[in-house]
């Protein structure tokens, strides 16, 4: 299954970050509520799974999601950090996720 976020097709939704791989890419955190998924956060990392599992924003995710969190990922083996950050900022600007500003 894929999730369209902006101009990008992410893999997911996953109910747990354990389903993610430790590969370079972007992760999206959603709050799954009332038939509508709300983007709570977007980020990038060289190791997506580890980043999501040990994220300083996780308390914000939980605080802003009264129901279940869901995760989606866009693996980007051909992009460096700068390329991933450009996509992250593009999506942040478009969706303005509640836990998304650093």
Secondary structure by P-SEA (a helix, b strand, c coil): cccccccccccccccccccccccbbbbbbbbccccccccccccccccaaaaaacccaaaaaaaacccbbbbbbbbcccccaaaaaaaaaaaaaacccccccc
